[in-house]
Amino acid sequence: MKKLRLHIVCLIVAIVCGGCGIYSFSGASIPPEAKTVSVQYFPNQAQLINPTLSNDFTTALRDAMMNQTSLDMVESGGDLAFEGEITDYRTTPVAITAGQTAALNRLTITVNVRFTNMFDETKNFETKFSHYEDYPSDQDLNAVQESLTGTIIEALVEDVFNKALVNW
């Protein structure tokens, strides 16, 4: 009898939370009236250019919005809208050894994001997000670049998604 009550309570909670449109199981808190999202192309304005970075970041952010929300993707003017630019892509030496050489190098990517919520202006923001990954200095950046940028983009997209749509 207790198990039956527990199952009924869980079912009611799932129906109420799922039906109201305010909460999704991805943790996103989306206004119930929001139906669309738009993600504009993020041009690379960094001094060092990775030719695929703009497309990779834009696609990853669009994919996150499609996979983690029930919003429809539109070309522009979404109820929730993302735009911005990649402002920094650089590699710097870290972990200097006794011989004054770097044991590690650090690849850092910074993205400036402008988020607009058409239903709640208090949620709008313009923020720079930055992440890095270290790699051994004896490896050429070209050899590890794809793996590093993939990891960094994943972290950046998660941060952007959380700031825009997760209200913990």
C-alpha positions as CSV (number, residue, x, y, z in Angstrom):
1,M,0.0,0.0,0.0
2,K,2.9,2.4,0.8
3,K,4.5,1.6,-2.5
4,L,1.3,2.4,-4.4
5,R,1.0,5.8,-2.6
6,L,4.6,6.6,-3.3
7,H,4.1,5.7,-7.0
8,I,1.0,7.9,-7.2
9,V,2.7,10.8,-5.5
10,C,5.7,10.5,-7.9
11,L,3.4,10.3,-10.9
12,I,1.5,13.5,-9.8
13,V,4.7,15.4,-9.2
14,A,6.0,14.4,-12.7
15,I,2.8,15.4,-14.4
16,V,2.7,18.8,-12.6
17,C,6.3,19.6,-13.2
18,G,6.4,18.4,-16.7
19,G,3.1,20.0,-17.7
20,C,3.8,23.5,-16.4
21,G,6.6,24.2,-18.9
22,I,8.7,26.0,-16.2
23,Y,11.0,23.1,-15.4
24,S,12.7,20.5,-17.6
25,F,14.7,17.5,-16.5
26,S,17.8,19.1,-17.9
27,G,17.6,21.6,-15.1
28,A,16.6,24.4,-17.5
29,S,14.2,27.0,-16.1
30,I,12.5,28.4,-19.2
31,P,9.5,30.8,-19.2
32,P,6.4,28.8,-20.1
33,E,5.5,31.4,-22.8
34,A,8.9,30.9,-24.5
35,K,8.6,28.8,-27.7
36,T,11.6,29.6,-29.7
37,V,15.4,30.1,-29.4
38,S,17.8,31.7,-31.8
39,V,21.6,31.4,-31.8
40,Q,23.4,33.7,-34.2
41,Y,26.8,32.9,-35.7
42,F,29.7,33.7,-33.4
43,P,32.4,35.3,-35.5
44,N,36.1,34.8,-34.5
45,Q,37.5,38.2,-33.6
46,A,40.6,36.9,-31.8
47,Q,44.1,37.7,-33.0
48,L,44.9,34.1,-33.5
49,I,42.4,32.5,-35.8
50,N,41.3,28.9,-35.7
51,P,39.3,28.5,-39.0
52,T,36.7,26.1,-37.6
53,L,36.2,27.6,-34.1
54,S,33.3,29.9,-35.0
55,N,31.3,27.2,-36.6
56,D,32.2,24.6,-34.0
57,F,31.1,26.9,-31.1
58,T,27.9,28.1,-32.8
59,T,26.9,24.5,-33.7
60,A,27.6,23.3,-30.2
61,L,25.5,26.0,-28.6
62,R,22.7,25.4,-31.1
63,D,22.9,21.7,-30.4
64,A,22.7,22.3,-26.6
65,M,19.5,24.4,-27.1
66,M,17.9,21.8,-29.3
67,N,18.9,18.8,-27.1
68,Q,18.3,20.2,-23.7
69,T,15.2,22.3,-24.2
70,S,11.9,21.8,-26.0
71,L,12.3,25.2,-27.8
72,D,12.1,25.4,-31.6
73,M,15.2,26.8,-33.2
74,V,14.6,29.8,-35.4
75,E,17.0,31.8,-37.6
76,S,16.7,35.0,-35.6
77,G,14.5,36.9,-33.2
78,G,13.8,33.9,-30.9
79,D,12.0,34.3,-27.6
80,L,15.4,33.5,-26.1
81,A,18.3,34.8,-28.2
82,F,22.0,34.3,-28.1
83,E,24.6,36.3,-30.0
84,G,28.2,37.3,-29.6
85,E,31.8,36.8,-30.7
86,I,34.9,34.8,-29.9
87,T,37.2,37.4,-28.5
88,D,40.3,35.4,-27.5
89,Y,42.1,32.3,-28.7
90,R,45.6,32.0,-27.4
91,T,48.3,29.7,-26.2
92,T,50.6,30.6,-23.4
93,P,53.4,28.8,-21.5
94,V,52.7,27.6,-18.0
95,A,54.6,25.5,-15.5
96,I,58.1,26.9,-16.2
97,T,60.9,24.5,-15.4
98,A,64.3,25.2,-13.8
99,G,65.8,25.5,-17.3
100,Q,63.4,28.4,-18.0
101,T,61.4,26.3,-20.5
102,A,57.7,25.6,-20.3
103,A,56.6,22.1,-19.3
104,L,53.1,22.9,-20.3
105,N,51.3,25.2,-22.6
106,R,47.7,26.5,-22.1
107,L,45.1,27.0,-24.8
108,T,42.5,29.6,-23.7
109,I,39.3,30.5,-25.5
110,T,37.1,33.4,-24.5
111,V,33.6,34.1,-25.9
112,N,31.5,37.2,-25.3
113,V,27.8,36.2,-25.2
114,R,24.8,38.5,-25.3
115,F,21.6,36.7,-24.1
116,T,18.1,38.2,-24.5
117,N,15.0,36.8,-22.8
118,M,12.0,38.5,-24.4
119,F,9.8,37.7,-21.4
120,D,12.1,38.7,-18.5
121,E,14.6,41.5,-19.0
122,T,16.2,40.8,-15.6
123,K,17.6,37.6,-17.2
124,N,19.4,39.4,-20.0
125,F,23.1,39.6,-19.8
126,E,26.4,40.2,-21.7
127,T,29.2,38.2,-20.2
128,K,32.6,36.9,-21.2
129,F,33.1,33.2,-20.7
130,S,36.6,31.8,-20.7
131,H,38.0,28.2,-20.4
132,Y,41.4,26.7,-20.9
133,E,43.1,23.3,-21.3
134,D,46.8,22.6,-20.7
135,Y,48.9,20.4,-23.0
136,P,52.6,19.3,-22.9
137,S,55.0,21.8,-24.4
138,D,56.6,19.0,-26.4
139,Q,53.4,18.6,-28.4
140,D,52.6,20.8,-31.4
141,L,49.4,22.8,-31.0
142,N,48.2,21.6,-34.4
143,A,48.5,18.0,-33.2
144,V,46.2,18.5,-30.1
145,Q,44.1,21.5,-31.2
146,E,41.0,19.6,-32.2
147,S,40.8,17.7,-29.0
148,L,41.5,20.7,-26.8
149,T,39.1,23.0,-28.6
150,G,36.3,20.3,-28.3
151,T,36.8,20.1,-24.6
152,I,36.9,23.8,-24.1
153,I,33.8,24.4,-26.3
154,E,31.9,21.8,-24.3
155,A,32.7,23.7,-21.0
156,L,31.9,27.1,-22.5
157,V,28.5,25.9,-23.8
158,E,27.7,24.4,-20.5
159,D,28.5,27.7,-18.7
160,V,26.5,29.7,-21.2
161,F,23.5,27.3,-20.9
162,N,23.7,27.4,-17.1
163,K,23.9,31.2,-16.9
164,A,21.0,31.7,-19.3
165,L,18.6,28.9,-18.4
166,V,19.5,27.3,-15.1
167,N,18.5,29.1,-12.0
168,W,20.1,27.2,-9.2
